[in-house]
Amino acid sequence: MSCTTILVGKNASYDGSTIAARIEDSASGMFKAKKFIVVEPKDQPIHYKSVRTDCEIELPDNPMRYTCVPNVKKWRGVWGACGVNEKNVALTATETIAVNELVLGADPLVEYVEGEVKKGGIGEEDFVTIVLPYISTAREGVLRLGALLEKYGTYEVNAIAIHDVDEIWWLETIGGHHWMARRVPDDAYVVNPNQLGSDYFDFEDKENFLCSDDLKEFVEENHLNLNKDGKFNPRLVFGTNSDSDKVYNTPRAWIMLRYFNRNSYKWDGPDADYRPDSENLPWCLVPERKITIEDVKYVMSHHYQGTPYDCYGNNTNPNEKGIFRPIGISRNDVLGITQIRPYMPEAIRSIQWLAFGSNVYNAIVPFYPNVRKTPEYLSNTTLKPSVENVYWANRIIAALCDPHFNTTNQHVERYQLAVQSKGHEIINKTDKKFLAEEGQIDVHDLLEEANEEMAAYLEEETTDLLDTVLYVASMAMKNGFARSDN
C-alpha cells in the first residue's frame, strides 16, 4: 500500500480548523473501488474478526455513528480509509511506512502468511472500525489504538492520524507491538510519504508526545539509538534509508514542502538547502501563509509541475522527466480531507471532503458527516465500471485524459473550479440556515439535503466533463480519417 499524508495545525489553517488529509493508493497493479457510507451503531460488530489474520477482538457495546470510505470488495477486509464520528473526532488510516532491520529483529512483526489463518495481528483493514466509534478526543484515540497494538500486535508498519477540534496526533507503529505518537504543532503543517516521518521525540513531554510504556527501555536494550547530538531523532532510531526512498518517497515530501515554503529555503540547483533526495527534510514546518483546502488538494494532486521532473512536462531530458513517483498517481483510490471547524456548533462542526480516482483529474467535494445516510452517487459504487457512481466516472475520465493531457487539462481545471466553488457555496448556505433555524429543524435532514445537492451537482459536472474529454480523445484517435483528409 502507498499513500501520502498532510496534516495542518489549527493556527496554520485558513480558518482555525484542524485538517488531516491522506490519499489511499492501491498497491502496484491494483485499483480498489471505494464508497462513502455511514455506519450506524446497530451495524457495528461487537465480536470483530479481521479478514487477513483472523484476529478476534471483543469491541465495546456502545459504539457511535461514524462515516468511513471502505472497499467495495471486502475480500481483504473493510479498509475504512477515513471518517468522522458523532463527537467530531476524525481518523485516517493508514500511511504505510517502514522500520529498519534492528527494530524488526528486536520486535518482529506478527507473522502473516498469505492464504494461512493466523490468530493475531491487526492492520490497516481494521483501524477505523475498531477505534473511531469509541473515542471522544484525539488523545483518547491514540491511547486506544496504542493499547490494541500492544495487545494484539501488527503484521505491518503504519502511521495513523487522529484529530479533534483542538489537536492532531500522528501515531507510528514500531515493530510488531510498539508505537509512538506526536502532536502536530498548532502553527505548523506535516508532510509524510510512506516513510517513518517524525524527526524529534521528547519522552518527558507527555503533553505532546505519547508512546508505549517501555519504548525508551526497548531502544536502550536493543542499541537502537544512533543519535550523537543528545537529541532523539526517531528517523535515525527506527527509520529506513533505502535507495528506493530517494525516488519513491522523499521527492513527494520535498515538493509539498517546496510549495508551502517556497521562499524560506532554496529548493533547486546544486547548492539547494533541500533536494528531492535529501535525507533530512523537515517533518513539519510553519507555512509562509495559511493553508486552504484547495492548497491541500493541489499538493495532493502534484506531479512535479513547475520542475524538470513533471511526467507531463516538456522536458526532453529522459534522466529527469518522470523519474520520481508523483503524488497524483494513477493508483489514487480516494483522497479524504477531514476538517473540524472550531467556530461552528458541534452538530455541523465537521466536513469530510472526498475525491475519488486519480487526483490530477478529479475535484475535492465537501460532505457533512453528521448524517444517517450518504448520497447514492458515492455510496453505491459497484465492482464493475459504471458512470452511475463518481469513483468509476473519475477513473474513466483520468484514463481518457492522461494520454491527452495538454488538450484536456483546461477542461479538467474548469471542472475542478466549478465543483469546488459550488462546494463552498453549499456549505456556506447550509451553515447559515442551521444557525438561523437552530432548534427548529432536524439537523440530519438539513445536512442530508445539503449532501444530496452537492452530489447532484457533482454528478452533473462530472458527466459533462466525461462527455467533453471523450470527444477530445476520440478526435485524436490514430485511425481518424475523413474525405477532406486526402
N, C-alpha and C positions, 0 to 999 in steps of 0.2 A: 504494500500500500504506500502511496506517496501523496503528500499533501503540503499545503502552505498555510501558515497562520500569521495574522497580525492582530495585536491587542492594543487598544487605545485607552489610556487612563482618562479619568473624568475631567481633569484640568487640561488635557491635551486635545479633547474633542471639541467640536464647534459649538455644542450646546450643553456641555456639562454631563453628558451621558457617559456611562461606561460602554465600550464597544468591543466585541470579540468577533473575529471573522476567521473562517477556515474553509478552504476548499477540500472536499473529499474527492480524491482522484482514484480511479481504478488502477490496478496493477497493469504492467505492460501486457498488451494483447487482450485486455478486458474492457468492457463498458458495462457499468451497472445501472440499470434503471432505478430511479428513486421516486418517492412520492412524499407528499406533505400531509400529515394526519394529526388528529388529536386522540390521545389515549385517555379514556375515562377511568376512574378508579375501579369500576366494576370489571374492566377488561384487563387490568394489571394483574399478572400472576402473583400468587403467594408462594407457591413452590416453583422456583425458577430453575431451569436446566439449560446450560449452554449447549449450543449446537455443535460447535467444533470440538469441545473437550468433554462433554457430558458432565461438566461440573454442576453440582446441585447446591442451590442456596435457598434458604428459607428467608423470604422477604417480609418486612413489616406488614401488618394488616390494615394500615391507614395511609395508603398512597394518595397523592394529589393528582389532579388532572394535569397533563403536560402535552406539549407538542413534540413531534420528532419527525425525522426525514429518513425513514427506513428503506432498506432494499425492497424492491417488488418481489424478487425471488428470494425466498428465505432459506435456501439450501446451505448457506454459510452463516445463518443467524440473522438477528434483527438489524444490526448496524444502524442505530438510530441517528447518527451524524450530529445533529444539534437540536436543541429545543429549549423551551421556557416553561416553567411550572407556575402554579397558581400564586406562589409567593414572589414572583418576579425574580427568580433565580434562573440563570441560563447556564447550559453546559454544552461544550463542543468536544467530541471525542472521535478520533484522536489524530494527533500528529505522530506519524511513525518516526521514531528516532533510533539511535544505536548507541551501545556502550562497548567498551573495549574488552579485550580478552582477559585481563586481570580481574575485572569485575565479574565477568561471566564464569570465570574459574572459581571465584570465591562464593558467588551466589548464582548458581546456574538457573537458567530459565526452566520453568516447569516443562518437562518433556512433552512434546506434541509430535505425533507421527500421523501423517495424512492417512485416513482410512482406518485408523485404530481408535478405539474408545479409551480415554484416559480420565480417571476420576481426579480432577484437579485443574486449576488454572482458569483465569478469566482474562478477557482481552477486549479489543475494540468492539466486537459484536455485542458485548454485554453492558458497557459502562453507562450509557444513557439510561437504559432500562432499570438497572439496579441501584442507581444513585439519584438521578434527577427527581423522581416522585417523592423523595423522602427528606429533602433538605430545605431549610428556611433561609440560609445565608450561604455565601460562597465559602467562607471559612468552614462551616459545618460540612459542606460538600467535600472539601479537601480531606477532612478528618474521616469522614465516612469511607471515601474511596481508599484512603491510606490503610484503614483498618481491614478492608476487604482484600487489598493486595497482600497485606501481611498474613492474613489467614489462609487465603486460597492460592496465592501466588499467581504469576502470569507467564504465558508462553511467548511473549513478545515484548518489545520495549516501546513505550508510548509516552506521549505528553498530552495533557488534558487541560483545557481552560474552563474555569468556573467563575461566574461573576454575578454580582448583585448590583444594586444601585450605587454602592459605595466602593466596592473592592473588586479587583480582578486578580485571580490566582492562577498560576501556571504550575501544574504538577507534572514531574517527570519520574518515570519508573526507573529503578536502578537494579539491574539483575532480576532475579526471579521474585524477590519478596521485599525489596527496599524501595524507598521513594523519597523525593524531596520536593518542596513547593516554595515558590517565591511570589510575593505580592508585587504586582506591577506598580511602579511609582505613579502617583496621580498625574504628574506633569509630563509623563513620557509615553512612548509607544514601543511595542516589542515586535520584532520580526523573527520568525522561526521556520526554516525549511528543512524538515527531515533530518535534523541534527540535534544532539543534546545541546540546548542553547544557553542555559544560564552560565554567566561568566563571573558570578560572585555569589557567595553564600556566607551568612553570619549565623553560627549556631547559637549565639547568645541573644539574638534579636528575635524573640518569639512573636512579635507583632507583625513582622514582615517576612519571616522565614519559618517553615514547618518541615518536619521530616520524620522518618522512622526513629523511634526512641534510641536505637542502637547504631544509627548511621555513623556517628563520629567514631565510635569504637570499631565499627566494621572497616572504616577507612584505615585506621591505625593498625589494626591487627593484620590486615592484608597488604600493607605497604603500598597503598594506592595514591598517596599524596605526592604529586610531582612538583608542587609549587615550591619556589625558592625564596619568594619575597615576603613570606609571612601571611599573605592573603590566601583565601581559599577559592580557587577558580575551579568549579565543577567540570568544566570542559577538559582541563588537564587531568583531573582525577578519574572521571567516569567516561569521558567522551572518546570519539574516534578521530582520526586524522588520515583518512584514506585518499588515494589519488582521485577516486571517483567523486569524492566530496567536492573537488575543485571544479568539476564540470556539471554536476547534478544538483548540488545543494548551495554552496556558498555564493555562487553568482546570483541566485534568487534573493538572498539576504542583501547582497550588495546593491542590486537595482532598486529594491524598496527603500533602503537607507538613503541611497543617492537621490531618490525622488523627494523625500521629506526633508532632507538636509543638504540640498544641492550646494548651498553657499558656505556651509560650515566646514567642509573638508574638500580636498582635491581628490576626485574620484577617477580621473582618467590620466593616461600618459605614464611614462616610465617613472616619474617622481610623484605619483599619486600617494595620498595618505592611505587610501584603501583601494584595493583592486578586486576584480571578481574572484580571484583565488586567494585573497587574504585570509589568514587563519585567525586573525584577531578582530574580526568585525564585531562591533558592539551588539550586545543582546538587546539593549534599549537605548534610546536617545530622546532628548527633548526636541520636538519638531520646531522648525523655523516659523511655522504658523499653525493654527489649529486645524484639525483634520476632520473632513466631512465624510459622509457615507460614500459620496461619489469618488473621493480620493481613494478610499479603501477599495471600491470596485475597480478603479483604474489600475492600481498596483496589482490587484489580484487577477488582472487580465493581461499582464505585461508579457511581451515577447521581445524585450530589449529594444523597443523602438527608440530612436534617438542615439543609438550606439552602433558600432560596426557589427554587433552580434545578432541583429534582428533577422529572424528567419524569413521575414517577408521583405527585408530591405533590399536596396540596390547595390550593396557592397559586393564587388566581384571577387574579393579575396576569399577563397574557399577555406583558408586557415582561420578565418574569423566568423564568417556568416553562419549562423545557426549552430555554433559549437556548444552553446550552453542550453540546458534544459529550461524551456520557458515556464513561467508561472501559468499563463493562459495556454494550456496544452490541450491536445485532442481528447485526453482521458479525463478531463474535468467532469465529475458526476453532478456535483451540486456545490455552490457557494452559499454558505449560510452566514449572515451577519446578524448578531443579536445586539439590540440597542436598548438600554434601560435608562429611562429619562427621569431625572430627579424632580422636574418641575411639573409633572403630571400626576393626578391621583392614581392610586395603586391599580384601579380597575383598567386603566388604559396606559399604564406606565411603559410597558414593553412593546417593542416592534421586532418582528422576525423578518428580515429581508432575505429573499431567496433568488437564486439564478441557476438554471439547470443547463447542463451541456457545456461546451467549450466557452470559457468566459470572454474570449475575443469577440464572440458573435452574439452574446445574449445580453439581457438587461437585468438589473437588480430591482426587485419588486417588493414593496413592504406589505406585511400582513400583521394584523393584531393576533397574538397567540391566546388571549383570554376569551376563547370561543369553544363551542361544543362540537363544531364541525368545520371542515375546511372546504374550499371550492373544488368541485369535481375536476376542473381543468388541471389541478395539481394533485388531487388525491386518487384519481382513477387511472394512474399510469399502468399501462399494460406491458407484458413482456415482448409482444410483437409491435413493430413500428406502427404508429398511428398519429395523425395530426390532430386527433381529438384531445391530446394532452401536451402540456408545454415541454416536458422532457424530450419527447421524440421530435416535436416540431423544431426545437432548437438544435437537436442533433442533426437533423436533415439540413437545416439552414447552414450549419457550420461546414458540413461535408460539401455543400454546393459552393460556399463562399471561399473556402481555403484555396482551391486552385485558381480562383479568380479574385484574389484579394484586392488588387488595385482598382478593379471595376465594380466591386460590390461594397467596399469599405464605407463609401459615403452613405449608402443606403442603411448599413448597419448603424452607423453613428446617428443618423436621423431617428432610427428606431429607438436606440438607447436614450436619446434626449427626450423623445416623446413619452416613453414609458416611465422613465424615472421622474420626469416633471409631473406627470399625472399622479404618480405615487405620492409625492409630497402634497399635491393638491388635495387628494382624497384624505390623507392623514390630517392635514390642517382643518379641512371641513368637518371631519368626524370628531376631532378633538374639541372644536368649538361647540359642536352640537351637544356633546356629552357635558361639557362644562355649563352650558346654558340650561340643560334639562336634567341635570344630575338628580337622581331620586324620583324622577317622573317617567323614566324609560327603562326598559330592560337592557342592561349593558351588553349582554350576549347577543341579543337581536341586533342592536346597533352595530356592533363590531363585525358580526357575520355579514350584515348588509354591506358594510364598507369593503370587506374582503371579497364579496361577490362582485361588487362594482369594479374592484381592481382586477380581478381575474377576467371579467368580461372584456375590459379594455385591453388587457394583456393578450387575450386570445385574438381579438380583432387586429391589433397591431402586428402580432406575430404572424398571423395568416397573410396579412398584406405584405410583410417582409418576405415571407416564403414565396409568394406569387412573384414579387419583383426579382429576387435573386435567381429564381428558377428560370425566368425569362432571360436574364443576363447570361446565365450559364448555358442555356440552350442555344442562344445566339452565337456562342463561342465554340460550339461543338465542331470538331475537326471534319466531320462528314457533311457539314453545311454546304449547300450548293443551290444556286438559282440560275435561271436562264440568263439573267443580266450579268452573271459572273464570267461568261465566256465572251 
